[in-house]
Amino acid sequence: MITVHLRYEIDADKLADFHEYGRRWIHLVNRLGGVHHGYFLPSEGDSDEAFALFTFPSLAEYERYRLAAVDDPECLEAYRFAAETKCIRRYERRFLSPVFD
């Protein structure tokens, strides 16, 4: 099992756009074989930092998801939305191995 941790630097003035972007990707990750654990938007502290977590059964399944996202119309629309609104300044991706009880 592999969990992807995304750290976003966002435009604090475009929080509503980033919220919409996240809502779209929660649906897409789940549809394409992952389990999305949510987006975490600023509340206290830094106003331009957000996070997301989602899990796939394996790194190979994650890679299949990445390949599928390249041609998927809904994924392409979500990418376009982020580019058009410029709600994301940059992001970092980390791969983690979760421990569950």
C-alpha positions as CSV (number, residue, x, y, z in Angstrom):
1,M,0.0,0.0,0.0
2,I,1.2,3.5,-0.8
3,T,-0.1,6.8,0.4
4,V,0.5,10.0,-1.6
5,H,1.0,13.2,0.5
6,L,0.6,16.4,-1.5
7,R,1.6,19.8,0.0
8,Y,0.3,22.7,-2.0
9,E,1.3,26.3,-2.0
10,I,-1.9,28.0,-2.9
11,D,-3.1,31.5,-3.6
12,A,-4.9,32.5,-0.4
13,D,-7.2,34.8,-2.4
14,K,-8.4,31.8,-4.5
15,L,-9.4,29.5,-1.7
16,A,-12.8,28.8,-3.2
17,D,-11.2,27.8,-6.5
18,F,-8.8,25.5,-4.7
19,H,-11.7,24.0,-2.7
20,E,-13.5,23.2,-6.1
21,Y,-10.3,21.7,-7.5
22,G,-10.0,19.4,-4.4
23,R,-13.6,18.4,-4.6
24,R,-13.1,17.3,-8.2
25,W,-9.9,15.3,-7.4
26,I,-11.5,13.5,-4.5
27,H,-14.1,12.0,-6.9
28,L,-11.4,11.3,-9.6
29,V,-9.0,9.5,-7.4
30,N,-11.8,7.3,-6.0
31,R,-13.1,6.6,-9.4
32,L,-9.7,5.6,-10.7
33,G,-8.9,3.1,-8.0
34,G,-7.6,5.0,-5.1
35,V,-9.0,6.0,-1.7
36,H,-8.9,9.7,-1.1
37,H,-8.5,10.8,2.5
38,G,-9.4,14.4,1.8
39,Y,-8.0,17.9,1.2
40,F,-7.0,19.9,4.2
41,L,-7.3,23.7,3.7
42,P,-5.9,26.5,5.8
43,S,-7.7,27.3,9.0
44,E,-5.1,28.6,11.5
45,G,-1.5,29.3,10.7
46,D,-0.2,29.7,7.2
47,S,-3.0,30.9,4.8
48,D,-1.3,29.6,1.6
49,E,-0.6,26.0,2.5
50,A,-3.0,23.0,1.9
51,F,-2.5,19.2,1.9
52,A,-4.1,16.1,0.4
53,L,-3.7,12.4,1.1
54,F,-4.8,9.5,-0.9
55,T,-3.9,5.8,-1.0
56,F,-3.5,3.1,-3.6
57,P,-3.0,-0.6,-3.1
58,S,0.4,-0.5,-4.6
59,L,2.9,1.8,-6.4
60,A,2.0,0.0,-9.6
61,E,-1.7,0.9,-9.1
62,Y,-0.8,4.5,-8.5
63,E,1.2,4.5,-11.7
64,R,-1.8,3.1,-13.6
65,Y,-3.9,5.9,-12.1
66,R,-1.3,8.5,-13.3
67,L,-1.4,7.0,-16.8
68,A,-5.2,7.0,-16.9
69,A,-5.3,10.6,-15.7
70,V,-3.4,11.8,-18.8
71,D,-6.3,11.0,-21.1
72,D,-9.3,11.1,-18.8
73,P,-11.6,14.0,-19.8
74,E,-12.6,14.8,-16.2
75,C,-8.9,14.8,-15.1
76,L,-8.0,17.0,-18.0
77,E,-10.8,19.4,-17.1
78,A,-9.5,19.5,-13.4
79,Y,-6.0,20.3,-14.6
80,R,-7.4,23.0,-16.9
81,F,-9.4,24.5,-14.1
82,A,-6.3,24.8,-11.8
83,A,-4.3,26.3,-14.6
84,E,-7.0,28.8,-15.6
85,T,-7.8,29.9,-12.0
86,K,-4.1,29.9,-10.9
87,C,-5.2,28.7,-7.5
88,I,-2.1,26.5,-7.1
89,R,1.3,28.2,-7.1
90,R,3.3,24.9,-6.6
91,Y,3.1,21.5,-5.1
92,E,5.3,18.8,-3.6
93,R,4.5,15.0,-3.7
94,R,5.7,12.5,-1.2
95,F,5.1,8.7,-1.1
96,L,4.5,7.2,2.3
97,S,3.8,3.7,3.7
98,P,0.9,3.9,6.0
99,V,0.5,1.9,9.3
100,F,-3.0,1.0,10.2
101,D,-4.2,-0.8,13.4
